[in-house]
Amino acid sequence: MTPLQVIAGKLPEGLHGTLYRNGPGRLERGGVKVGHWFDGDGAILAVHFGQEGARGTYRYVQTEGYLAEEKAGKFLYSNYGMTAPGPIWERWGKSVKNAANTSVIALPDRLLALWEGGLPHALDLETLETQGTENLSYLHKGLSYSAHPKRDPKTGEIFNFGVSIGVPATLHLYCSDERGRIRRQGAVKLDGIPLIHDFVMAGPYLIFCIPPVRINAFPVGFGLQSYSDAMAWKPELGTQILVIDRETLTLVARGEAEPWYQWHFSNGYVEADGTVVIDLVRYEDFKTNSYLGEFVTGETRTVSPAWFWRMRIDPRKAKVLSGVPLLSRSCEFPTMMASEVGQPSQFAYLALYRSGQVIGQDFFGTVGRLDLASGNLVIAPFADGHYPSEPIYVQNLTDLENGWVLTVVYNSAEDSSELWICDASHLDTAPICRLALPQVIPPGFHGTWRSAPPNEGVRKSSG
Ligand SMILES: [Fe+2]
């Protein structure tokens, strides 16, 4: 646990808990690069805010694959965007490495590192020591647990899914108690083998928008192609809408809409007339996968803008009633207040391109807060060469109307990483506090905030 130095400003009183973030910690081994940004071994950043100020830890998840490759000094496994080295006959039927690199969820007694193709890994909340894979009292071999669980802020229940590949593929649905133990399950047969990264909770429903990407499992199983290379964009199939009853985990309705692709939703809710409203980041096609793959080379060229949309759905028919873009700026990593999951929320937080940045040739250069009622967008004052991660909103528990936005920032001129703590209500002003991180934290995917339990004490002030 390393004490973190304040570069500017001061730590806000009331910020008491831990930020956890996950992402690929390495994109090469033994001089060989991975095939896609999604292939890197997961490394977790934890920043604790407590009585002694801010302290940080950054550790790889000690997966079986990571340990084996560490020992061998070279890549051994296939993954999302790469096939294992060696002759083809040695790759047949060989398992894919669980990269444990996509997101985290904090349970009361452990942290889970999530990866959508397999089981979660349990880690110590304080030290990030890996304890092993976790079956959550239910998951058995062949099942997976996606990286975008949704926690109901009222009941503490955790909803999630996993896709098992078969002919056809199956969407497994899970509902856990607040300790993570899976208490209810459901299953829905899918058409072909689609790529499903996220879903959205909206009141009593779980909504899946299944984009028209289909995986050809045959070459993957024989080690001839990676998953990414075996995916095809098939717009003629349209995007399929699945409406699931969150209590029974059964299908309410299945419908079709025009084709689009999304990685992420921000939130959903149900209006008084029963209409489901969902907010998501939409792409016109699947070129985003190529852009993210190019990330590994350090030079991107594929133009794949993404727009923040609001869509209305009739849940009884799984029919899209309307859809409109809410922003004219390309964006990703939409987040919102954890206490509003599944209910109307006032704001969405997003990573955005700054004015003047070239989409496709650069990465997000700022973060913003979008007022979903007024459409007003407030943008943080990022300078050139500064790159944020997913913005995470932390509610001020002593002043519930206010809070902070936390984002890990890479400063390319100095080749260093910082953690910025911004005032969410005044996002267009300088950060309240900038903390130096002892090493560069590579661009990551998702994180979470865990408020400190009451018995851990509260820091009164720190500078
Ligand atoms: Fe994601």
Residues whose N, C-alpha, C, O or C-beta is under 5 A from the ligand:
A	BS01	LIG	none
